């Protein structure tokens, strides 16, 4: 299993998903995480951390854990930094 642990403030309806992007001046794909919430039929983007890793499986696992633990988006950067260390 993963080497990181998530401590979270629970936040309902927040979803974390993997975003795919190309680096500047590069054809190398990298992956980030986008946090969004759907309320009253409107989607609001709350946090985005781009270019976390070129390893899609790693970032998918990170997003999955954030969803499972209902992480508050304000803690996303800390969780990403912990996962990378």
C-alpha positions in Angstrom: 0.0 0.0 0.0 1.0 3.7 -0.1 3.5 5.2 2.2 1.4 8.3 3.0 -1.4 8.8 5.5 -4.2 11.3 5.2 -5.6 13.2 8.2 -8.6 15.1 7.1 -11.4 17.5 8.0 -14.4 15.8 6.4 -16.1 17.8 3.6 -19.1 16.3 1.9 -19.5 16.5 -1.9 -15.9 17.4 -2.6 -14.4 15.2 -5.3 -10.7 14.8 -6.2 -9.9 13.8 -9.7 -6.7 13.3 -11.7 -5.9 15.9 -14.4 -3.6 15.1 -17.3 -1.4 17.8 -18.7 1.7 18.3 -20.8 4.7 20.2 -19.4 5.7 23.5 -20.9 7.9 22.9 -23.9 7.6 19.1 -23.4 5.7 16.2 -24.7 5.9 14.4 -21.4 2.6 13.9 -19.7 2.3 14.7 -16.0 -0.7 14.4 -13.7 -2.2 16.7 -11.0 -5.2 16.6 -8.7 -8.3 18.9 -9.0 -10.7 19.3 -6.1 -14.2 20.4 -6.9 -17.6 20.4 -5.3 -21.1 20.1 -6.9 -23.7 22.1 -5.1 -27.1 23.2 -6.4 -26.2 21.9 -9.9 -23.1 24.1 -10.2 -19.5 22.7 -10.1 -17.0 24.9 -8.3 -13.3 24.3 -8.5 -11.7 24.5 -5.0 -8.1 23.5 -5.4 -5.7 22.4 -8.1 -2.2 21.0 -7.8 -0.7 20.4 -11.2 2.4 18.4 -12.2 2.5 16.2 -9.2 4.1 13.2 -11.0 4.5 11.5 -14.3 3.3 8.3 -12.7 -0.5 8.3 -13.3 -1.1 5.3 -10.9 0.6 7.2 -8.0 -1.6 10.3 -8.6 -4.8 8.2 -9.0 -4.1 6.5 -5.7 -3.6 9.9 -4.1 -6.9 11.2 -5.5 -8.6 8.0 -4.4 -7.3 8.3 -0.9 -8.4 12.0 -0.8 -11.9 11.0 -1.8 -12.1 8.0 0.6 -11.1 10.2 3.5 -13.2 13.2 2.4 -10.2 15.5 2.6 -10.8 19.2 3.0 -9.4 20.9 -0.1 -7.4 23.3 2.1 -5.2 20.3 3.1 -4.5 19.1 -0.5 -1.1 20.7 -0.8 0.1 19.3 2.5 -1.1 15.8 1.5 0.7 16.1 -1.9 3.9 17.2 -0.2 3.7 14.4 2.3 3.1 11.8 -0.4 6.1 13.1 -2.4 8.5 13.0 0.6 
